[in-house]
């Protein structure tokens, strides 16, 4: 039962602003406006009054929103009832999105014991980027995500389990002259400005946690770095750093190949969140609860466990 477009109208009614609603839904403002206009043409009446950037419900809009809320409630109750049936208690299909290498490493260790305990459960893993996974979760087109975040917004606190703060490091080639004079001391913004103002920078794609932190770092240092490329592949980025092509920010979970790459903590430190995020109306039975508990306990396990 697809209630995605009902949530569009509910978001507009809640935010009373097309731009804010589009941001919450992770859709373009033009797409949202086009959908609303199409719906109002079908109904033959406007659902919202437009005035000075503010949208307020018409009488027809109030009726539509009330009905939309009821349909969403019925859907949620239906899904809960279906999932509560005893004969499917240990079955199901779990869809998981992953945005970072730490999530993939985690799942390779957690899925085998999960499948041993619940052999009839099907698990589907999709590797994607933060904006795409965020949209999938908000639209409830995927069950859960193991992802790196700068902030839990736009999710509610009830949807997010923060697993840890992951420190982010400046990765430079070990052949860089700076490594000879400073083999390990944290790098300050002043150090960055004085020693790397002419460096090449390897950027993550816009929307990623590392791109947000990189832009913030460059702005604070007030320097203009030459961009070599943008990529979503941390493996490619790390390899290019090792080859001496440029510098980059890399999360601690991906800070390997230390024979060729030097990793420097920043002063003050830079962090991103590692989080387990659930779609809003995900009903979890035993297999789903077991997966969540395994994820939450992952970083507390003894090394090698």
C-alpha positions, -999 to 999 in steps of 0.1 A, spaced: 0 0 0 18 31 -12 9 62 8 39 82 -3 19 110 -20 -4 113 10 27 121 31 35 149 6 2 167 14 6 160 51 41 175 51 29 207 33 1 210 58 25 206 87 53 230 74 29 255 58 57 262 33 65 245 0 103 249 3 104 236 39 81 206 30 103 197 0 134 198 23 117 175 48 107 151 21 140 152 2 122 160 -31 126 191 -53 103 220 -47 92 220 -83 82 183 -82 62 189 -50 45 220 -65 37 201 -97 22 172 -77 0 196 -56 -12 214 -87 -21 181 -104 -40 169 -74 -59 201 -71 -69 200 -108 -81 164 -103 -102 175 -72 -114 206 -89 -107 228 -59 -76 242 -41 -64 225 -10 -43 254 2 -45 292 3 -13 308 -10 -2 341 7 33 356 11 51 322 11 27 307 36 2 279 28 -29 274 49 -56 247 44 -89 254 27 -120 237 38 -114 210 12 -78 208 23 -88 201 59 -110 173 47 -82 158 25 -56 160 54 -80 143 78 -87 115 53 -49 112 45 -41 108 82 -67 81 86 -55 62 55 -19 63 68 -31 51 103 -51 22 87 -20 12 66 2 12 97 -23 -8 117 -27 -33 88 11 -38 85 13 -43 123 -14 -69 123 1 -88 93 36 -88 109 21 -100 142 8 -132 126 24 -162 143 32 -182 111 55 -154 98 71 -146 131 105 -159 121 102 -151 84 104 -119 64 124 -97 41 148 -71 56 161 -44 34 192 -26 46 210 5 32 246 11 38 265 44 32 300 37 46 326 9 47 321 4 84 285 -7 77 296 -33 52 323 -46 76 297 -48 103 271 -67 82 297 -93 70 300 -103 107 264 -99 118 245 -116 90 259 -152 92 248 -157 128 214 -140 120 208 -164 91 218 -194 113 192 -183 139 165 -173 113 172 -193 81 139 -182 65 147 -145 66 158 -128 34 182 -99 37 187 -74 9 217 -50 12 220 -18 -9 252 3 -9 243 40 -16 251 76 -6 236 95 23 211 117 4 197 87 -14 194 65 17 179 94 36 152 97 10 145 60 9 141 59 47 118 90 48 97 76 20 97 42 37 111 24 7 138 6 28 136 -8 63 168 5 79 201 20 72 236 18 87 250 51 79 274 79 86 257 112 96 267 147 106 234 152 124 203 130 130 181 155 112 158 151 93 150 119 112 132 118 146 152 107 176 129 76 178 142 64 145 179 68 152 203 48 173 237 65 175 263 38 176 294 59 182 312 91 173 338 82 146 368 105 145 377 118 110 414 123 101 433 143 75 450 117 52 482 128 35 508 109 15 537 97 37 560 113 10 546 147 18 572 170 33 549 178 63 551 142 75 589 144 79 587 174 103 555 163 120 551 125 121 521 124 145 511 157 162 474 168 155 470 193 127 455 227 136 436 250 112 467 272 113 489 242 104 466 234 75 467 270 62 505 272 65 514 238 51 486 227 27 474 259 10 487 247 -23 477 211 -19 454 191 -41 422 180 -24 402 149 -30 365 155 -24 337 133 -15 304 139 -33 281 167 -20 257 154 6 282 131 22 294 135 58 331 138 47 322 165 21 304 185 48 334 183 71 359 190 43 340 222 32 339 233 69 376 227 73 385 246 41 363 275 51 378 277 86 413 276 72 404 303 47 423 286 19 416 276 -17 426 241 -25 428 227 -60 402 200 -65 415 169 -82 382 150 -83 350 141 -65 341 105 -58 319 84 -36 345 57 -34 366 60 -2 388 32 -16 397 52 -47 403 83 -25 426 64 -2 445 49 -31 450 84 -47 463 97 -14 487 68 -12 500 76 -47 507 112 -37 479 127 -58 463 147 -30 450 150 6 416 141 19 395 136 50 389 99 59 369 84 87 387 63 113 370 31 101 387 35 67 421 46 79 442 18 66 473 14 43 494 32 69 525 22 50 517 48 24 492 71 41 497 92 72 465 100 92 464 131 114 437 139 139 425 175 137 428 200 165 400 206 174 389 170 166 364 163 138 338 136 142 309 121 123 281 99 137 278 62 129 241 54 133 214 28 128 183 44 113 149 28 109 120 39 87 92 55 107 66 27 106 89 -4 106 73 -31 126 101 -53 140 95 -90 148 121 -113 163 146 -113 133 144 -75 130 148 -70 167 178 -94 167 194 -75 139 190 -42 157 204 -55 189 233 -70 171 241 -37 155 238 -18 187 262 -42 205 287 -43 176 311 -17 189 309 -31 224 321 -66 214 357 -77 223 381 -73 194 380 -103 171 347 -115 185 
